[in-house]
Amino acid sequence: MSDNKTLQVDIISPEKPVYSGRASTISAQAWDGEVGILPGHAPMVAKLGIGEVRVTVGEGADKKVHRYAIKQGYLEVSHDKVVVLSEDAKDVTQLKGVNPADIERLQKAITEATDPQRRAELQADLEWLRSCDRLLKAM
């Protein structure tokens, strides 16, 4: 892969950088749909939803796709550089199983929450667990 046909990609969570390297493409779950980025993409900023970021490295027989679970955040593209800043980001291969009791606990807490902001936070946590569960099952 020559550098003029690649993107520099950095995926960062508050805990630590999750990925840093060259890529041929990247796709991410924006809050209103999926976005795909190729080298030469126009500058942009997108709000990310809960979902997955796929980083494709190489082409043809050498192609490898790295998958990351993302809990909201932002994606910025500028001059063939893509930065993903996320509230939580994990390599899908590092995810552990989702405990059904955690999902039930969050569902109960949502129904009992009276503060709208707290309810929204709990709902986001529930969506995050469900997203991680779907990504694990898809592996």
C-alpha positions in Angstrom: 0.0 0.0 0.0 1.4 3.3 -0.9 0.8 6.2 1.4 -0.8 8.4 -1.2 -3.7 5.8 -1.5 -4.2 5.3 2.2 -5.7 7.1 5.2 -4.0 7.7 8.6 -6.6 6.4 11.1 -6.6 7.0 14.9 -9.3 5.7 17.1 -9.1 7.1 20.6 -11.1 6.4 23.8 -10.7 8.2 27.1 -8.8 5.2 28.5 -6.2 4.9 25.6 -5.7 5.0 21.9 -7.4 1.9 20.4 -5.9 1.9 16.9 -3.4 4.0 15.0 -2.2 3.1 11.5 -2.7 3.3 7.8 -5.9 2.0 6.1 -7.4 1.8 2.7 -11.0 2.5 3.9 -12.9 3.2 7.0 -16.6 2.9 7.7 -18.5 4.0 10.8 -22.0 4.2 12.3 -22.9 7.9 12.3 -25.9 8.9 14.4 -28.0 9.1 11.2 -26.6 6.3 9.1 -23.3 4.7 8.0 -20.5 6.7 6.5 -17.6 5.4 4.4 -14.3 7.2 4.0 -11.8 6.6 1.2 -8.5 8.4 0.5 -9.1 11.9 -0.9 -12.4 12.3 1.0 -13.5 15.9 1.6 -13.0 17.3 5.1 -15.9 16.6 7.4 -17.0 16.0 11.0 -19.7 13.4 11.8 -21.4 12.6 15.1 -21.1 8.9 15.7 -23.8 6.7 17.2 -23.5 3.4 19.0 -22.2 0.8 16.6 -19.1 -0.3 14.8 -16.1 1.2 13.0 -14.5 -1.0 10.4 -10.9 -0.2 9.3 -9.8 -2.0 6.2 -6.1 -2.4 5.7 -4.7 -3.7 2.4 -6.4 -4.8 -0.8 -7.2 -8.1 -2.5 -5.7 -11.2 -0.9 -3.9 -9.0 1.6 -7.1 -7.3 2.8 -7.8 -7.4 6.5 -10.7 -5.7 8.4 -10.3 -4.5 12.0 -13.6 -4.0 13.8 -14.2 -1.7 16.8 -17.3 -1.3 19.0 -17.9 2.4 19.4 -20.1 4.1 22.0 -20.9 7.5 20.5 -18.4 10.1 19.7 -17.1 12.1 16.7 -15.3 11.3 13.5 -13.2 13.9 11.7 -11.7 13.7 8.2 -9.1 16.1 7.0 -6.2 15.6 4.5 -6.4 11.8 4.4 -6.4 11.6 8.2 -9.3 10.2 10.1 -9.7 10.7 13.9 -12.4 8.9 15.8 -12.9 10.2 19.4 -15.3 7.9 21.3 -16.9 7.8 24.7 -15.9 4.1 24.7 -14.1 2.1 22.0 -13.0 -1.5 22.1 -11.5 -3.9 19.6 -14.3 -6.4 18.9 -11.9 -9.3 19.5 -11.3 -8.0 23.0 -15.0 -7.9 23.9 -16.3 -10.3 26.6 -19.7 -11.8 26.5 -22.7 -9.7 27.5 -24.4 -10.8 30.7 -28.2 -11.0 30.2 -28.6 -10.0 33.9 -26.9 -6.7 33.0 -29.5 -6.0 30.3 -32.4 -6.9 32.6 -30.9 -4.6 35.3 -30.7 -1.7 32.9 -34.2 -2.3 31.5 -35.6 -2.2 35.0 -33.5 1.0 35.9 -34.9 2.7 32.8 -38.5 2.1 33.8 -37.8 3.3 37.3 -35.8 6.4 36.3 -37.8 9.7 36.7 -35.0 12.1 35.6 -35.0 12.3 31.7 -31.3 12.8 31.6 -30.6 9.8 33.7 -33.1 7.7 31.6 -31.2 8.8 28.4 -27.9 7.7 30.0 -29.3 4.3 31.0 -30.8 3.9 27.5 -27.4 4.6 25.9 -25.8 2.0 28.2 -28.4 -0.5 27.2 -27.9 0.2 23.5 -24.1 -0.2 24.0 -24.6 -3.6 25.6 -26.9 -4.8 22.9 -24.6 -3.5 20.2 -21.6 -5.3 21.7 -23.7 -8.5 22.0 -24.7 -8.2 18.2 -21.0 -7.7 17.2 -19.9 -10.7 19.3 -22.6 -12.9 17.7 -21.6 -11.7 14.2 -18.0 -12.9 14.7 
